[in-house]
Amino acid sequence: MIDRIHHVGIVVHSADEALGFFRDILGLTVTEDRVVEEQGVRGVLLALGENEIELLEPTRGDTGVARFLESRGQTLHHICFNTDDVEAELARLKGLGVELIDESPREGLAGRIAFIHPKAMHGVLVELATPPEGAHVSSEKGFDHLAVTVADYEAARQTWKQNIGLEVVNEIRPEGRGMVIGQMPSGQCIVELLAATEPDSPMAKRIAEQGERASSMVAIEVQDLDADVAKYRAKGLTLPDPAPGALPNSRTSTISADQAFGLAVQLIEFSQPS
Ligand code: CO
């Protein structure tokens, strides 16, 4: 059964340089750091509560990851979900006729892994992983939310329910933004489906320009946003002043993707317990 997000994977030019941010500035702990020859990558996992961030640095030029970096630059590559039985999930997905990249599991950084084709997931590359015994486990909250932009909200909702078992439990229509946010919990993180509800909204323009994809962003809940913004500014980063977020009772500021090796880090503070 798929029970939570395991990690988000981002492709970077240099894992060492990216560690200067994720390990040294954000303060995350490295749980894995090794070269996976078969995939032509150096992979580094960093723990963030029950979730992890995976850095993927191509070690040769003839791989999909290297081509992705060349064409898209440093950005989010995939979202990985944790399951206790990746074989069973693949059998279930095959039975549904879902297009897969891996027909059977293989060894990856996070354990026994397999990828679902992004065509089957509205443009999002999804990995499933069954970690080995003794792998990093935490009961702490990790990401607050991730977001995926979709053109057809109802179709995407059905797809995520069928393929991953996530269900929209709450819908938010922020005032004046012409969009809907469908919240799908996975463990302690929420995967948001973002769709335009008005043709001229910024979200409609974003989808027209970029297509359906996962946002290269993770949101992390903080207790004292002003203190965190001051802390990261003192470390040399540029962050905007905290401002009301799209979610109710929230204030946010963001470490931009260009300062965070392609993965924007939104800091979110809730004025009421979330
Ligand atoms: Co991965």
Boltz pocket constraint, residues with backbone or C-beta under 6 A from the ligand:
constraints:
  - pocket:
      binder: B
      contacts: [[A, 7], [A, 8], [A, 9], [A, 54], [A, 78], [A, 80], [A, 110], [A, 127]]
      max_distance: 6.0
